[in-house]
Amino acid sequence: MSGRIPSIDAMRIIAIVFVVLIHTDPFQGINTYGNVINFGTKTISRFAVPFFFITSGYFFALKTSNRDSATYLTKRAFKLVSLYLFGLVLVVPTFLGGKLAEAELSGRSPHATATSSVIEFLDPVELVYYGTSVSEILWFLPALLFSLLFVHLVTAIGKPSYVLPVAVCFHLVGLLGSTYTMFVDVPFEIRDAIFFGFFYTSLGYTIYTRAWEPSKEKSRSLFGLVVLFAVLQFVEFYALGYPLRGELFGSYVYAPSYGISTALLSASLFLFILSRPTLFADTPLPEWGTYAVGIYVTHPTVFAILRAFRETLESMGHTIDSKIVWHLVLTPATLLGALAVYLLAHRLRLIEIGGSHFPGEPWLRNRRSN
């Protein structure tokens, strides 16, 4: 299987909607029923980020099957770095402005706040590896880059069959540190490249290299597995989040980043999509998938602005966070706002959709050509 796969392109835009839902927390905190709805939303949305890792691993294997993987990785790295820089250019002024506003309201020194914030933003480990020095939402881009690098390193030493087993070992540590914390205390960050992204990227890589692509005849069975594992994920998160903790269901929102069932759900969903490559081909969804990465990169800024708007209204006595209409509007407003910012950046030649995302590079290239 090569070239564009409409079902995967369509799933990109579907998955990014679920990514935004994770961040906007619809109905959380309104009441018990709101928490239950939010728990369900967050739980079912956990397939979204693994989907992007699996897809990247799959296409990494596909596109390097007949050429040097180092060359492709270099090209992919430039794309990811450019996206990350674009996201930082957007989010740094927004987040810094928010911190300065808080400092002004609380009587703290704006200069000291700005200095400490810049130092925090430039923390080399958080900035380069974890991707969380400014906005935690942007962590995916460095994680994907390092995950692809880890896959490449294992294959480069002539052990491509070891990629998934090695990644599974790291992922098990990640599970203990994020979801199954009752067994062991892992004293470091586990939602990163080595403990999370590497596993799912390796899974996509292995699906291609071991020719696990299913036929259309198996799509019905695979869809059944998707439903089964989705239910299993609800059961797993419910059991871990409430009965085992002695808490009432809906008293708060239990939202781990991933569990055992997340891998089963994500893998079965991706295989189902592969079994139906023309799924959604007659809809606008595959074309909209082109904008998924742009929405991801721009939505932290839009979301931060919307949160600042909410906090401003609440400081004036308008508690809109407890209003259902706010929760109904927040997610689509974030999605549409992020898309608008992305399209505007393209129109202003700050970036080029389908091309360079280094901020301003398309504009400079156009100036040189003229």
Secondary structure by P-SEA (a helix, b strand, c coil): cccccaaaaaaaaaaaaaaaaaaacccccccaaaaaaaaaaaaaacaaaaaaaaaaaaaaaaaaccccaaaaaaaaaaaaaaaaaaaaaacaaaaaaaaaaaaaaacccaaaaaaaaaaaaaccccccccccccccccaaaaaaaaaaaaaaaaaaaccccaaaaaaaaaaaaaaaacccccccccccccccccccaaaaaaaaaaaaaacccccccaaaaaaaaaaaaaaaaaaaaaaaccccccccccccccccccccaaaaaaaaaaaaaaacccccccccccccccaaaaaaacaaaaaaaaaaaaaaaaaacccccccaaaaacaaaaaaaaaaaaaaaaaaacccccccccccaaaaaaaaaac
